[in-house]
């Protein structure tokens, strides 16, 4: 990856870099740009066991690590503001000694060259947006981080596996990737990639069970509100009536047993790209942004980083949007990450919290 040309710093970038100079994150926001989260009002920082901590505590630790994993909920705007603040602060803190690399789940590895072209000023942002397949609401959620990297010549790693190959795993299993030509596998981690650990699988099963229960409750509520003239078939008319209960549930909710291996492919792809970035930029500090499930409780990406580069020093930060940022829940939050950030959930009752 070429050395980046430093570009003029935008007002948003300046703000993201200046607000982190004070631990309180209470710097004034330039006119015309969106507000950044304020520590104490919008989010609270905790240690992994629920002890109170601060943004300054995190910042004091980052330089002791090779990788900082930040697990987000994808629709959490306060969390995204925190991510931009952390990136800017880490750059300010270590720039004299170390290169900071931004790694992102939000771009697939086959568009790395497009990301590089944009960072190098070779293409316009419009062409970047139309070609790089950025995630929804990119401008609000992820653009601030990319623009900080662009302004300061920081590499940005397109860390995710292309969705078309992840979908192939969902449909046909992980073994199906062996049929792909080298032109495809160059965008994937080394095959065969590691599957889910037993602990990871247990976490996945718990999440899926909770999701199934929520879907049942929603369907029951809909059925009670609008009784149908005929029984509703979720799975379709061709669902075998003699299926075992587990298989019937799987059909009913469209869940393939291969889905967990798709999730594991994402983990392996991101873990491999993070460790590859450390090899490409020796001595660097990699900040990787991903959905919280990929990071939480030391499974997923942390497991894969240890596979691909044993002994890598990893700091994990997991964010969760909650109704009350002062209400630590041992059962729910204990051990999510080395640091746990509780962000203030918006008052809109219809908002969702995507994390995978």
C-alpha positions in Angstrom: 0.0 0.0 0.0 1.5 3.4 -1.0 2.3 6.2 1.5 -0.7 8.5 1.6 -0.6 12.1 0.5 -1.7 14.3 3.4 -4.8 16.3 2.4 -6.4 19.4 3.9 -8.1 18.7 7.2 -11.9 19.2 7.0 -13.9 20.9 9.8 -15.3 17.5 10.8 -11.8 16.0 11.0 -10.5 19.0 13.0 -13.3 18.5 15.4 -12.8 14.8 15.8 -9.1 15.4 16.5 -9.6 18.4 18.9 -12.4 17.0 21.0 -10.3 14.0 22.1 -7.6 16.3 23.6 -9.8 16.6 26.7 -10.9 13.4 28.4 -14.3 14.9 28.9 -14.9 15.0 25.1 -16.7 18.3 25.7 -15.0 20.5 23.0 -17.2 22.8 21.1 -18.5 21.5 17.8 -17.8 23.6 14.7 -20.9 25.2 13.2 -22.5 23.1 10.4 -21.2 19.7 11.6 -23.0 17.1 13.6 -22.5 16.9 17.4 -20.1 14.4 18.9 -21.0 12.3 21.9 -20.2 13.7 25.3 -18.8 11.4 27.9 -21.1 11.3 30.9 -24.2 12.4 29.0 -24.1 10.2 25.9 -21.9 7.3 26.9 -20.2 5.8 30.0 -17.0 3.8 30.0 -16.6 0.7 32.1 -13.9 -1.8 32.8 -14.7 -5.4 31.9 -16.0 -6.1 35.4 -18.2 -3.0 35.7 -15.7 -0.7 37.4 -16.0 2.9 36.1 -13.3 4.0 33.7 -13.0 6.9 31.2 -12.0 7.7 27.6 -8.7 8.9 28.9 -8.1 5.4 30.5 -8.6 3.8 27.1 -6.3 6.3 25.4 -3.6 5.7 27.9 -3.6 2.0 27.1 -3.8 1.9 23.3 -0.1 2.4 22.7 0.6 -0.8 24.6 -1.3 -2.9 22.1 -0.9 -4.0 18.5 -4.6 -4.1 17.8 -7.6 -2.3 19.2 -10.9 -4.1 18.3 -14.0 -1.9 18.5 -17.3 -3.8 18.5 -20.2 -1.6 17.4 -24.0 -1.7 17.0 -24.3 -0.6 13.4 -27.1 1.9 13.9 -25.7 3.5 17.1 -24.8 7.0 16.1 -23.3 7.8 19.5 -21.1 4.7 19.1 -19.9 5.9 15.7 -19.0 9.3 17.1 -17.0 7.4 19.8 -15.2 5.5 17.0 -14.2 8.6 15.2 -13.0 10.2 18.4 -10.9 7.2 19.3 -9.3 7.1 15.9 -8.4 10.8 16.0 -7.1 10.5 19.6 -5.0 7.4 18.9 -3.5 9.2 15.9 -2.6 12.2 17.9 -1.1 10.2 20.7 1.1 7.8 18.8 1.8 9.6 15.4 5.4 10.4 16.3 6.3 6.8 16.9 3.8 4.6 15.2 1.6 4.4 12.1 -2.2 4.1 12.8 -4.1 1.8 10.5 -7.9 1.9 10.2 -9.4 -1.5 9.5 -13.1 -1.8 8.7 -15.7 -4.6 8.4 -17.7 -2.1 6.3 -15.6 -2.6 3.1 -15.1 -6.0 1.4 -11.6 -7.0 0.5 -12.1 -7.0 -3.3 -12.6 -3.2 -3.2 -9.3 -2.5 -1.5 -7.8 -1.0 -4.6 -10.8 1.4 -4.9 -10.4 2.5 -1.2 -6.7 3.1 -1.9 -7.4 5.1 -5.0 -9.7 7.4 -3.0 -7.2 7.8 -0.2 -4.5 8.7 -2.7 -6.7 11.3 -4.3 -6.9 9.5 -7.7 -10.7 9.3 -7.8 -13.5 11.5 -6.6 -15.7 10.7 -3.6 -18.7 10.2 -5.9 -16.8 7.5 -7.8 -15.6 6.0 -4.6 -19.1 5.8 -3.3 -20.5 4.2 -6.5 -17.7 1.6 -6.8 -16.7 0.6 -3.2 -20.1 -0.7 -2.1 -20.1 1.2 1.2 -22.6 0.2 3.9 -26.0 2.0 4.2 -25.8 5.4 5.8 -22.1 5.6 5.1 -22.0 9.4 5.3 -23.3 9.5 8.8 -21.8 6.3 10.3 -18.4 5.7 8.7 -17.4 8.6 6.5 -15.9 10.6 9.5 -13.4 7.8 10.1 -12.4 7.4 6.5 -12.0 11.2 6.1 -9.7 11.3 9.2 -7.6 8.6 7.7 -7.5 10.3 4.3 -6.6 13.7 5.8 -3.6 12.2 7.6 -2.3 9.6 5.2 -3.5 6.6 7.2 -4.1 3.3 5.5 -7.7 1.9 5.5 -8.0 -1.8 5.3 -11.1 -3.2 3.5 -11.2 -6.2 5.8 -14.4 -8.2 5.1 -14.9 -11.2 2.9 -17.0 -10.4 -0.2 -20.6 -11.1 0.5 -21.1 -13.3 -2.6 -18.7 -15.9 -1.1 -20.2 -15.6 2.3 -23.5 -16.3 0.7 -22.1 -19.3 -1.0 -21.1 -20.7 2.4 -24.6 -20.1 3.7 -26.1 -22.1 0.8 -23.5 -24.8 0.3 -21.3 -25.0 3.3 -17.6 -23.9 3.9 -16.3 -26.8 1.7 -17.8 -25.1 -1.3 -15.2 -22.4 -1.3 -12.6 -25.0 -2.5 -14.3 -24.9 -5.9 -13.5 -21.2 -6.3 -10.7 -20.2 -8.7 -7.6 -18.3 -7.4 -9.1 -15.1 -8.7 -11.8 -15.4 -6.0 -9.8 -17.0 -3.2 -7.3 -14.1 -3.2 -10.0 -12.1 -1.4 -10.5 -14.8 1.3 -8.5 -16.0 4.3 -6.4 -19.1 3.8 -8.6 -22.1 3.1 -9.9 -24.1 4.9 -10.5 -21.3 7.3 -11.1 -22.0 11.1 -14.6 -22.9 12.1 -16.5 -21.7 15.1 -15.1 -22.7 18.5 -17.3 -24.4 21.0 -17.6 -21.2 23.1 -18.5 -19.2 20.0 -21.1 -21.7 18.9 -22.7 -21.5 22.4 -22.9 -17.7 22.1 -24.3 -18.0 18.6 -27.0 -20.5 19.8 -28.0 -18.1 22.6 -28.3 -15.2 20.2 -30.3 -17.2 17.7 -32.6 -18.6 20.4 -33.3 -15.0 21.6 -34.0 -13.9 18.1 -36.4 -16.8 17.4 -38.3 -16.0 20.6 -38.6 -12.3 19.6 -39.8 -13.3 16.2 -42.4 -15.7 17.7 -43.6 -12.9 20.0 -43.9 -10.5 17.0 -45.8 -13.0 15.0 -48.1 -13.8 17.8 -48.8 -10.1 18.3 -49.5 -9.6 14.6 -51.8 -12.7 14.6 -53.7 -11.4 17.6 -54.1 -7.9 16.1 -55.2 -9.1 12.6 -56.7 -12.6 12.7 -56.3 -14.3 9.4 -59.1 -16.2 7.7 -56.7 -19.2 7.2 -53.8 -20.4 9.3 -50.6 -18.6 8.3 -47.7 -20.7 7.0 -44.4 -19.0 7.6 -42.3 -21.6 5.8 -44.5 -22.0 2.7 -46.9 -24.6 1.5 -44.1 -27.1 0.6 -42.8 -27.4 4.2 -42.8 -31.1 5.2 -45.3 -31.7 7.9 -43.3 -34.7 9.3 -40.1 -32.7 10.1 -38.6 -32.9 13.5 -39.3 -29.9 15.7 -35.8 -28.4 15.3 -35.9 -28.8 11.5 -39.3 -27.4 11.3 -38.1 -24.3 13.3 -35.2 -24.0 10.9 -37.4 -24.0 7.9 -39.9 -21.6 9.5 -37.3 -18.9 10.1 -35.2 -19.5 7.0 -32.1 -20.5 9.0 -29.6 -22.7 7.4 -27.2 -24.7 9.6 -24.4 -23.2 7.5 -25.1 -19.7 8.7 -22.7 -20.0 11.6 -20.0 -20.9 9.2 -20.7 -17.7 7.2 -20.3 -15.8 10.4 -17.0 -17.6 11.0 -15.8 -16.7 7.5 -16.4 -13.0 8.3 -14.3 -13.5 11.5 -11.5 -15.3 9.8 -11.4 -12.8 6.9 -11.2 -9.8 9.3 -8.7 -11.5 11.6 -6.5 -12.4 8.6 -6.7 -8.8 7.2 -5.8 -7.3 10.6 -2.8 -9.5 11.1 -1.8 -9.0 7.4 -1.9 -5.2 8.1 0.5 -5.7 11.0 2.9 -7.5 8.7 2.6 -4.9 6.0 3.1 -2.1 8.4 5.5 -3.3 11.1 5.1 -1.6 14.4 1.8 -0.1 13.5 -1.3 0.2 15.7 -4.4 -1.3 14.0 -7.8 -0.1 15.0 -10.4 -2.5 13.6 -14.2 -1.6 13.5 -16.7 -4.4 13.4 -20.1 -5.5 14.7 -20.0 -6.3 18.4 -20.7 -10.0 18.0 -17.4 -10.4 16.1 -15.5 -9.0 19.1 -17.4 -9.7 22.3 -16.1 -12.0 25.0 -12.9 -12.8 23.3 -14.4 -15.0 20.5 -14.7 -14.5 16.8 -12.0 -12.1 15.5 -9.8 -12.3 18.7 -9.6 -16.1 18.2 -8.7 -15.7 14.6 -6.0 -13.1 15.3 -4.4 -15.5 17.8 -4.6 -18.2 15.1 -2.9 -16.1 12.4 -0.4 -14.2 14.6 0.0 -15.8 18.0 0.9 -13.4 20.8 -0.6 -10.4 19.2 -1.5 -7.8 21.9 -5.2 -7.1 21.5 -7.4 -4.6 23.4 -11.1 -5.1 22.9 -13.8 -2.4 23.3 -17.5 -3.4 23.0 -20.3 -0.9 22.7 -23.9 -1.4 23.6 -26.8 1.0 23.3 -28.9 1.0 26.5 -31.8 2.8 28.1 -29.7 3.9 31.1 -25.9 4.3 30.7 -25.5 4.2 34.5 -27.2 0.8 34.9 -24.5 -1.8 34.6 -25.9 -5.3 34.3 -23.4 -8.0 35.5 -25.2 -10.8 33.6 -25.5 -8.8 30.4 -22.3 -6.7 30.3 -19.7 -8.4 32.4 -16.7 -9.5 30.3 -18.0 -8.2 27.0 -14.6 -6.6 26.3 -11.6 -5.1 28.1 -13.7 -2.0 28.1 -17.4 -1.8 27.7 -19.0 1.4 26.4 -22.7 1.9 27.3 -24.2 4.4 24.9 -27.5 6.2 25.3 -30.2 4.6 23.3 -32.4 7.1 21.4 -35.9 7.7 22.6 -37.4 6.5 19.3 -38.9 3.1 20.4 -38.7 1.8 16.8 -34.9 2.0 16.6 -33.0 -1.2 16.4 -29.6 -2.3 17.5 -27.7 -4.2 14.8 -24.5 -5.7 16.0 -23.5 -8.5 13.8 
